[in-house]
């Protein structure tokens, strides 16, 4: 499997070229990030249920969903502004702006909002069509696969939400 095209910009002309990680590496990082998010969900859910005195899982469900959306946004915007989440460090991936510079928290938050393009379209279709949970899962998994494969059509091999956010995922060499 070959990696995406190599690109240099004026800001990175004197350093190593910016290479997009392979699609397989990015998706492995994505899955690992999902596993790590279980801990964030657990702690945030416990905090929310303690603060709101929620006793049943379905009580205050939309409040919890909104709270988790905000917590995830803070988590990702903060780590991305530092360059990497733990999963990205593990897979030697860094998020940078179009010129190869670190992103701001505002751009990280914008990237987070746009990253919901991985899930919102199939969930909206599922809700509008009133499909069952199993069918919704198939729609989400199918859309995730399509969205990931669409990165092969981006000139720099980036996911399209990154292109819209003005960010890039790049391969970084591990420090020894």
Secondary structure, DSSP 8 states (H G I E B T S, - for coil): -----EE--GGGTTS--EE---HHHHHHHHHHHHHHHHHHHHHHHHHHHHHHT--STTTTHHHHHHHHHHHHHHHHHHHHHHT--HHHHHTTEEEEETTS----HHHHHHHHHHHGGGTHHHHHHHHHHT--HHHHHHHHHHHHHHHHHGGGGSTTS--HHHHHHTEEEEE-----
